Amino acid sequence: MMRFSNRIKYGLQFLVFLSTNNGIFTDIQKASISCTIPYKFLEAIAVDLKKGGILKVKRGAGGGYQLNRHPEEILLSDIVRALEKSGTRLHSGEQDILARVVKETLDEVTEGFWRLMQNISLGNIQQKYLENIDKNIMFYI
């Protein structure tokens, strides 16, 4: 079973939070509290997302983090690449036939997985989030 790391889960929460902030720069501490993500962990995630070209930073008063592109232009595959540390790869030394077949099969699955993630944007995730908020709103009189 494939699992995503907490870095990716928290990174997605952070990005959806930023995408709903109407394009304003958001303080990392405010995001940490709102998303219930440990501050230092979120800081490290934000740095990697900036290096990956997904976020931009403004220093000083009124500063913080903001999406570098429109949510529909940020693909899930971009986010995963920015947040995952160097992936584990099998070395391509001499292998017996069984090991080579297994590696080729897993490589095909991985390629399909990446193609799937290239069809999902942050905008798609944001839309699901907004739809779920609408379903859970209760009005009290």
Secondary structure, DSSP 8 states (H G I E B T S, - for coil): -----HHHHHHHHHHHHHHTTTT--B-HHHHHHHHT--HHHHHHHHHHHHHTTSEEEE-STT-EEEESS-GGG-BHHHHHHHHS-S------S---HHHHHHHHHHHHHHHHHHHHHTT-BHHHHHHHHHHHHHHH-----
